[in-house]
Amino acid sequence: MFRSFIARAYWACSRWTLSTSPAPTQPSILIGAPHTSNWDFVLMLAISWRLRIRTHWFGKESLFRGWRGPIMRALGGIPVDRSNPQGLVAEIVARRRAGEVFSLVVTPEGTRGAGEYWKSGFYRIAREADMPVVLGYVDRTTMTSGLGDTLHLTGDVVADMTRVREFYADKAGLRPQFRTEPRLREEDIAAPTAG
């Protein structure tokens, strides 16, 4: 209730507008994109708290050091060892298979700077833990943020990511110059080569 109250107050005072589909009815992967600013974190928390979604999220290990650690964990944070991303995927899948109920906020761009590819951990977790993917967004052009389409990934990475790209095609983050096009390295591997 307290988180919901804070979220209501935030949206009432914010220059951003919450424009969202209803909260998912089952544990899901919530994509946060385009991820171009630290403010994206605040917006995604405000969305999940307003919709009363129990979420966890990934953060770099340095955010969990010292006095910040207990606060970040209380907010649902899971520290990421960037030297072992495979271990993180396995940990989340194991927690879900053990019956833990939560949705997971993921920023697949991985960094707030422009890059060539999204990180594919969200895709592997969604497939291995049988979780749908909900496309959360921040759009500076309309000053809206919220949750959009829900996808059940098929395993056809090119087809699935084409649907993701279509959704984000008109979405700009807070700093559009840092936006990374939704594309996985695995798509280049899966795409047929010209003979």
PASEBA-1860 file (N, C-alpha, C; in nm, 3 decimals):
! residues 195
1> MFRSFIAR> 0.083/-0.119/0.000/0.000/0.000/0.000/0.087/0.126/0.000 ~ 0.195/0.124/0.080/0.281/0.242/0.089/0.346/0.272/-0.046 ~ 0.395/0.168/-0.113/0.456/0.188/-0.245/0.354/0.242/-0.345 ~ 0.233/0.188/-0.339/0.128/0.234/-0.430/0.096/0.382/-0.404 ~ 0.094/0.422/-0.277/0.068/0.562/-0.242/0.178/0.653/-0.298 ~ 0.304/0.611/-0.280/0.417/0.691/-0.332/0.406/0.701/-0.484 ~ 0.374/0.591/-0.550/0.364/0.591/-0.696/0.251/0.683/-0.743 ~ 0.137/0.679/-0.675/0.026/0.768/-0.711/0.068/0.914/-0.699
9> AYWACSRW> 0.138/0.945/-0.590/0.184/1.083/-0.568/0.284/1.122/-0.677 ~ 0.373/1.030/-0.712/0.472/1.060/-0.815/0.403/1.093/-0.948 ~ 0.310/1.007/-0.991/0.245/1.029/-1.119/0.157/1.155/-1.118 ~ 0.103/1.188/-1.002/0.021/1.309/-0.992/0.106/1.436/-1.008 ~ 0.231/1.430/-0.963/0.319/1.548/-0.966/0.414/1.550/-1.085 ~ 0.431/1.438/-1.151/0.532/1.426/-1.257/0.487/1.494/-1.385 ~ 0.586/1.540/-1.462/0.554/1.593/-1.595/0.533/1.478/-1.694 ~ 0.566/1.355/-1.653/0.543/1.236/-1.733/0.400/1.187/-1.712
17> TLSTSPAP> 0.345/1.122/-1.814/0.211/1.064/-1.805/0.224/0.912/-1.811 ~ 0.154/0.846/-1.720/0.149/0.700/-1.721/0.044/0.658/-1.823 ~ 0.088/0.593/-1.930/-0.002/0.545/-2.035/0.030/0.399/-2.055 ~ -0.050/0.312/-1.997/-0.007/0.173/-1.986/-0.119/0.073/-2.009 ~ -0.080/-0.044/-2.055/-0.169/-0.159/-2.054/-0.184/-0.205/-1.910 ~ -0.286/-0.285/-1.879/-0.299/-0.337/-1.742/-0.176/-0.419/-1.701 ~ -0.159/-0.432/-1.571/-0.047/-0.511/-1.519/-0.058/-0.656/-1.567 ~ 0.055/-0.721/-1.593/0.050/-0.862/-1.632/-0.013/-0.947/-1.522
25> TQPSILIG> -0.081/-1.052/-1.562/-0.150/-1.137/-1.466/-0.064/-1.254/-1.419 ~ 0.057/-1.265/-1.472/0.149/-1.371/-1.430/0.290/-1.313/-1.426 ~ 0.381/-1.378/-1.354/0.519/-1.328/-1.350/0.575/-1.314/-1.492 ~ 0.638/-1.200/-1.518/0.681/-1.166/-1.653/0.818/-1.101/-1.651 ~ 0.880/-1.096/-1.768/0.998/-1.015/-1.789/0.949/-0.878/-1.836 ~ 0.978/-0.774/-1.761/0.938/-0.639/-1.798/1.058/-0.568/-1.858 ~ 1.052/-0.541/-1.987/1.161/-0.472/-2.054/1.152/-0.323/-2.023 ~ 1.265/-0.262/-1.988/1.273/-0.118/-1.970/1.357/-0.061/-2.083
33> APHTSNWD> 1.293/0.004/-2.181/1.366/0.056/-2.297/1.292/0.176/-2.355 ~ 1.357/0.259/-2.430/1.501/0.272/-2.442/1.564/0.314/-2.308 ~ 1.677/0.255/-2.275/1.745/0.284/-2.149/1.858/0.381/-2.178 ~ 1.831/0.510/-2.159/1.929/0.613/-2.195/1.962/0.707/-2.081 ~ 1.903/0.684/-1.962/1.922/0.776/-1.850/1.899/0.702/-1.718 ~ 1.958/0.753/-1.610/1.932/0.696/-1.477/1.786/0.716/-1.435 ~ 1.718/0.815/-1.493/1.578/0.839/-1.461/1.488/0.725/-1.506 ~ 1.535/0.644/-1.601/1.456/0.528/-1.645/1.423/0.438/-1.527
41> FVLMLAIS> 1.519/0.424/-1.435/1.501/0.340/-1.316/1.384/0.392/-1.233 ~ 1.380/0.523/-1.211/1.272/0.583/-1.132/1.137/0.559/-1.200 ~ 1.133/0.577/-1.331/1.008/0.558/-1.404/0.960/0.412/-1.398 ~ 1.052/0.317/-1.413/1.010/0.176/-1.408/0.964/0.136/-1.268 ~ 1.029/0.190/-1.163/0.981/0.163/-1.028/0.841/0.222/-1.009 ~ 0.822/0.345/-1.057/0.693/0.412/-1.043/0.583/0.335/-1.117 ~ 0.616/0.279/-1.232/0.518/0.198/-1.307/0.483/0.073/-1.227 ~ 0.584/-0.001/-1.184/0.558/-0.128/-1.117/0.488/-0.107/-0.982
49> WRLRIRTH> 0.525/-0.001/-0.910/0.459/0.026/-0.783/0.314/0.070/-0.805 ~ 0.291/0.151/-0.906/0.154/0.198/-0.934/0.064/0.081/-0.974 ~ 0.119/-0.014/-1.050/0.040/-0.130/-1.094/0.047/-0.246/-0.997 ~ 0.119/-0.226/-0.886/0.133/-0.327/-0.780/0.192/-0.458/-0.832 ~ 0.299/-0.444/-0.907/0.370/-0.560/-0.960/0.492/-0.584/-0.872 ~ 0.505/-0.704/-0.818/0.623/-0.737/-0.738/0.739/-0.764/-0.834 ~ 0.840/-0.679/-0.828/0.949/-0.689/-0.924/1.085/-0.702/-0.858 ~ 1.174/-0.766/-0.932/1.317/-0.762/-0.906/1.380/-0.695/-1.027
57> WFGKESLF> 1.500/-0.646/-1.012/1.573/-0.583/-1.122/1.721/-0.606/-1.102 ~ 1.795/-0.597/-1.211/1.939/-0.616/-1.208/2.010/-0.482/-1.192 ~ 2.117/-0.482/-1.117/2.200/-0.362/-1.103/2.346/-0.402/-1.090 ~ 2.434/-0.314/-1.135/2.576/-0.346/-1.124/2.617/-0.357/-0.977 ~ 2.713/-0.443/-0.950/2.753/-0.476/-0.813/2.787/-0.353/-0.729 ~ 2.846/-0.251/-0.792/2.888/-0.133/-0.716/2.770/-0.062/-0.650 ~ 2.649/-0.077/-0.703/2.530/-0.014/-0.643/2.494/-0.078/-0.509 ~ 2.546/-0.197/-0.483/2.507/-0.272/-0.364/2.614/-0.269/-0.255
65> RGWRGPIM> 2.715/-0.186/-0.273/2.822/-0.177/-0.173/2.787/-0.079/-0.063 ~ 2.832/-0.110/0.057/2.815/-0.019/0.170/2.669/0.002/0.208 ~ 2.636/0.123/0.249/2.503/0.156/0.299/2.395/0.142/0.193 ~ 2.432/0.148/0.065/2.331/0.139/-0.041/2.277/-0.002/-0.058 ~ 2.357/-0.102/-0.023/2.319/-0.242/-0.045/2.182/-0.279/0.010 ~ 2.158/-0.257/0.141/2.026/-0.294/0.195/1.910/-0.219/0.129 ~ 1.933/-0.093/0.093/1.827/-0.015/0.028/1.796/-0.073/-0.110 ~ 1.902/-0.100/-0.188/1.883/-0.154/-0.322/1.815/-0.290/-0.320
73> RALGGIPV> 1.854/-0.374/-0.223/1.790/-0.505/-0.213/1.644/-0.492/-0.171 ~ 1.613/-0.398/-0.081/1.475/-0.375/-0.038/1.389/-0.327/-0.154 ~ 1.451/-0.258/-0.250/1.379/-0.212/-0.368/1.367/-0.319/-0.475 ~ 1.422/-0.439/-0.446/1.410/-0.551/-0.540/1.535/-0.578/-0.622 ~ 1.644/-0.509/-0.589/1.766/-0.522/-0.668/1.837/-0.655/-0.652 ~ 1.895/-0.701/-0.761/1.979/-0.821/-0.764/2.113/-0.779/-0.822 ~ 2.222/-0.790/-0.744/2.352/-0.748/-0.798/2.400/-0.837/-0.912 ~ 2.461/-0.774/-1.011/2.508/-0.845/-1.131/2.659/-0.852/-1.130
81> DRSNPQGL> 2.710/-0.975/-1.142/2.853/-0.996/-1.165/2.871/-1.000/-1.317 ~ 2.915/-0.889/-1.374/2.921/-0.879/-1.520/3.023/-0.975/-1.582 ~ 3.111/-1.030/-1.499/3.207/-1.126/-1.552/3.145/-1.265/-1.569 ~ 3.023/-1.286/-1.513/2.958/-1.417/-1.524/2.808/-1.402/-1.551 ~ 2.771/-1.348/-1.668/2.628/-1.329/-1.697/2.551/-1.459/-1.707 ~ 2.617/-1.568/-1.748/2.549/-1.697/-1.758/2.498/-1.742/-1.622 ~ 2.577/-1.715/-1.516/2.536/-1.753/-1.381/2.410/-1.682/-1.339 ~ 2.392/-1.559/-1.383/2.275/-1.480/-1.348/2.149/-1.538/-1.412
89> VAEIVARR> 2.158/-1.574/-1.538/2.044/-1.637/-1.606/2.005/-1.765/-1.533 ~ 2.103/-1.849/-1.501/2.076/-1.976/-1.432/2.013/-1.951/-1.295 ~ 2.059/-1.849/-1.224/2.004/-1.819/-1.091/1.857/-1.780/-1.099 ~ 1.822/-1.692/-1.194/1.683/-1.649/-1.206/1.593/-1.765/-1.248 ~ 1.639/-1.844/-1.342/1.559/-1.960/-1.386/1.538/-2.056/-1.269 ~ 1.643/-2.080/-1.189/1.631/-2.170/-1.074/1.532/-2.116/-0.970 ~ 1.536/-1.986/-0.945/1.444/-1.925/-0.849/1.299/-1.939/-0.895 ~ 1.276/-1.920/-1.025/1.140/-1.933/-1.078/1.094/-2.079/-1.070
97> RAGEVFSL> 1.182/-2.171/-1.106/1.144/-2.313/-1.103/1.121/-2.363/-0.961 ~ 1.183/-2.294/-0.863/1.162/-2.329/-0.722/1.031/-2.273/-0.668 ~ 0.959/-2.197/-0.750/0.828/-2.149/-0.711/0.823/-2.004/-0.665 ~ 0.937/-1.933/-0.670/0.935/-1.793/-0.630/0.855/-1.712/-0.732 ~ 0.768/-1.624/-0.683/0.678/-1.548/-0.770/0.725/-1.402/-0.776 ~ 0.768/-1.359/-0.892/0.810/-1.221/-0.912/0.818/-1.193/-1.061 ~ 0.809/-1.066/-1.097/0.841/-1.024/-1.232/0.980/-0.963/-1.229 ~ 1.043/-0.959/-1.342/1.182/-0.914/-1.349/1.193/-0.800/-1.448
105> VVTPEGTR> 1.239/-0.683/-1.399/1.265/-0.569/-1.486/1.405/-0.582/-1.543 ~ 1.416/-0.575/-1.675/1.545/-0.590/-1.743/1.563/-0.475/-1.840 ~ 1.683/-0.417/-1.841/1.718/-0.317/-1.942/1.819/-0.381/-2.035 ~ 1.772/-0.441/-2.145/1.860/-0.522/-2.230/1.969/-0.443/-2.301 ~ 1.956/-0.311/-2.306/2.065/-0.233/-2.365/2.190/-0.243/-2.278 ~ 2.170/-0.270/-2.149/2.281/-0.297/-2.060/2.358/-0.174/-2.017 ~ 2.351/-0.069/-2.092/2.425/0.053/-2.062/2.342/0.171/-2.109 ~ 2.371/0.289/-2.055/2.296/0.406/-2.097/2.357/0.473/-2.220
113> GAGEYWKS> 2.462/0.414/-2.276/2.522/0.467/-2.398/2.481/0.383/-2.517 ~ 2.485/0.441/-2.636/2.446/0.368/-2.757/2.539/0.250/-2.779 ~ 2.482/0.139/-2.820/2.561/0.019/-2.849/2.514/-0.044/-2.978 ~ 2.572/-0.159/-3.010/2.536/-0.226/-3.134/2.423/-0.327/-3.114 ~ 2.421/-0.392/-2.996/2.324/-0.497/-2.970/2.263/-0.484/-2.831 ~ 2.144/-0.539/-2.815/2.088/-0.563/-2.683/2.152/-0.689/-2.627 ~ 2.156/-0.700/-2.494/2.203/-0.823/-2.430/2.086/-0.924/-2.432 ~ 2.119/-1.050/-2.451/2.015/-1.151/-2.475/1.971/-1.225/-2.350
121> GFYRIARE> 2.018/-1.188/-2.232/1.980/-1.257/-2.109/1.830/-1.262/-2.088 ~ 1.761/-1.151/-2.118/1.615/-1.148/-2.099/1.548/-1.255/-2.185 ~ 1.599/-1.275/-2.305/1.540/-1.372/-2.398/1.559/-1.514/-2.344 ~ 1.680/-1.544/-2.297/1.708/-1.678/-2.245/1.625/-1.706/-2.119 ~ 1.615/-1.606/-2.030/1.536/-1.626/-1.908/1.390/-1.649/-1.944 ~ 1.335/-1.567/-2.033/1.195/-1.580/-2.072/1.166/-1.718/-2.129 ~ 1.256/-1.767/-2.214/1.234/-1.898/-2.276/1.252/-2.011/-2.173 ~ 1.358/-2.006/-2.093/1.389/-2.116/-2.001/1.294/-2.119/-1.882
129> ADMPVVLG> 1.246/-2.003/-1.838/1.156/-1.998/-1.722/1.010/-1.988/-1.765 ~ 0.984/-1.990/-1.896/0.849/-1.982/-1.951/0.775/-1.859/-1.898 ~ 0.837/-1.742/-1.916/0.779/-1.616/-1.873/0.751/-1.529/-1.995 ~ 0.635/-1.466/-2.004/0.610/-1.374/-2.114/0.695/-1.248/-2.098 ~ 0.713/-1.177/-2.207/0.790/-1.053/-2.208/0.693/-0.936/-2.228 ~ 0.696/-0.841/-2.135/0.612/-0.722/-2.143/0.702/-0.605/-2.181 ~ 0.663/-0.533/-2.285/0.746/-0.426/-2.338/0.715/-0.294/-2.268 ~ 0.798/-0.262/-2.168/0.787/-0.134/-2.099/0.864/-0.029/-2.176
137> YVDRTTMT> 0.821/0.096/-2.162/0.884/0.199/-2.245/0.890/0.335/-2.176 ~ 0.982/0.415/-2.225/0.996/0.556/-2.191/1.001/0.629/-2.324 ~ 0.907/0.722/-2.346/0.903/0.793/-2.474/0.904/0.944/-2.451 ~ 1.019/1.003/-2.476/1.034/1.146/-2.453/0.948/1.230/-2.549 ~ 0.925/1.180/-2.670/0.851/1.259/-2.768/0.707/1.285/-2.724 ~ 0.648/1.191/-2.650/0.511/1.207/-2.601/0.506/1.229/-2.450 ~ 0.623/1.220/-2.384/0.633/1.232/-2.238/0.543/1.130/-2.169 ~ 0.542/1.009/-2.225/0.465/0.900/-2.166/0.558/0.784/-2.131
145> SGLGDTLH> 0.512/0.704/-2.037/0.585/0.585/-1.997/0.482/0.483/-1.950 ~ 0.514/0.356/-1.966/0.420/0.253/-1.922/0.456/0.117/-1.975 ~ 0.359/0.029/-1.977/0.375/-0.106/-2.028/0.293/-0.120/-2.155 ~ 0.351/-0.183/-2.255/0.284/-0.202/-2.383/0.253/-0.348/-2.407 ~ 0.289/-0.394/-2.527/0.256/-0.530/-2.571/0.318/-0.638/-2.482 ~ 0.249/-0.751/-2.473/0.302/-0.870/-2.407/0.329/-0.974/-2.515 ~ 0.450/-1.028/-2.515/0.492/-1.127/-2.614/0.522/-1.260/-2.547 ~ 0.482/-1.367/-2.611/0.523/-1.501/-2.570/0.626/-1.544/-2.675
153> LTGDVVAD> 0.751/-1.546/-2.635/0.860/-1.572/-2.730/0.849/-1.713/-2.787 ~ 0.877/-1.723/-2.915/0.859/-1.849/-2.987/0.986/-1.931/-3.000 ~ 1.101/-1.866/-2.979/1.228/-1.932/-3.005/1.283/-1.896/-3.142 ~ 1.200/-1.838/-3.227/1.247/-1.783/-3.355/1.294/-1.642/-3.326 ~ 1.423/-1.630/-3.297/1.477/-1.504/-3.246/1.458/-1.388/-3.344 ~ 1.469/-1.414/-3.472/1.453/-1.306/-3.571/1.309/-1.257/-3.572 ~ 1.213/-1.350/-3.575/1.071/-1.312/-3.576/1.032/-1.241/-3.446 ~ 1.078/-1.295/-3.334/1.045/-1.234/-3.205/1.100/-1.093/-3.195
161> MTRVREFY> 1.226/-1.075/-3.235/1.288/-0.943/-3.223/1.233/-0.844/-3.326 ~ 1.181/-0.895/-3.437/1.114/-0.806/-3.533/0.992/-0.743/-3.466 ~ 0.917/-0.822/-3.390/0.802/-0.768/-3.318/0.846/-0.667/-3.212 ~ 0.956/-0.693/-3.144/1.009/-0.599/-3.045/1.049/-0.467/-3.113 ~ 1.119/-0.478/-3.226/1.161/-0.357/-3.299/1.041/-0.274/-3.344 ~ 0.936/-0.342/-3.391/0.816/-0.270/-3.436/0.756/-0.189/-3.322 ~ 0.754/-0.246/-3.202/0.697/-0.174/-3.088/0.780/-0.051/-3.053 ~ 0.912/-0.067/-3.050/0.999/0.043/-3.006/1.037/0.141/-3.117
169> ADKAGLRP> 0.992/0.117/-3.239/1.034/0.200/-3.353/1.007/0.348/-3.331 ~ 0.897/0.382/-3.265/0.864/0.523/-3.247/0.887/0.571/-3.104 ~ 0.962/0.495/-3.025/0.988/0.531/-2.885/1.129/0.591/-2.873 ~ 1.138/0.706/-2.808/1.268/0.770/-2.785/1.289/0.779/-2.635 ~ 1.407/0.748/-2.588/1.437/0.762/-2.446/1.460/0.907/-2.408 ~ 1.498/0.928/-2.284/1.526/1.064/-2.237/1.638/1.130/-2.316 ~ 1.735/1.050/-2.356/1.847/1.098/-2.437/1.853/1.015/-2.564 ~ 1.776/1.054/-2.664/1.762/0.970/-2.785/1.894/0.934/-2.852
177> QFRTEPRL> 1.995/1.017/-2.837/2.123/0.989/-2.901/2.192/0.865/-2.842 ~ 2.148/0.819/-2.727/2.206/0.702/-2.663/2.124/0.575/-2.686 ~ 2.022/0.583/-2.766/1.934/0.468/-2.789/2.005/0.360/-2.870 ~ 1.987/0.235/-2.831/2.038/0.120/-2.905/1.921/0.049/-2.971 ~ 1.930/0.024/-3.100/1.825/-0.046/-3.174/1.806/-0.185/-3.114 ~ 1.681/-0.227/-3.090/1.657/-0.361/-3.036/1.702/-0.470/-3.133 ~ 1.817/-0.522/-3.110/1.873/-0.628/-3.195/1.964/-0.715/-3.111 ~ 1.952/-0.846/-3.127/2.038/-0.940/-3.055/2.147/-0.993/-3.148
185> REEDIAAP> 2.261/-1.016/-3.091/2.372/-1.074/-3.168/2.330/-1.209/-3.229 ~ 2.244/-1.281/-3.157/2.197/-1.411/-3.205/2.119/-1.403/-3.334 ~ 2.063/-1.285/-3.365/1.990/-1.270/-3.490/2.084/-1.282/-3.610 ~ 2.204/-1.231/-3.597/2.302/-1.241/-3.706/2.341/-1.386/-3.730 ~ 2.345/-1.464/-3.621/2.379/-1.605/-3.633/2.265/-1.682/-3.697 ~ 2.139/-1.646/-3.656/2.021/-1.718/-3.705/1.982/-1.681/-3.846 ~ 2.019/-1.559/-3.889/1.977/-1.514/-4.023/2.048/-1.595/-4.130 ~ 1.976/-1.636/-4.236/2.040/-1.710/-4.345/2.138/-1.621/-4.419
193> TAG> 2.247/-1.678/-4.462/2.346/-1.601/-4.538/2.316/-1.611/-4.687 ~ 2.345/-1.504/-4.756/2.322/-1.503/-4.902/2.421/-1.597/-4.969 ~ 2.374/-1.676/-5.065/2.457/-1.774/-5.131/2.538/-1.711/-5.235
END
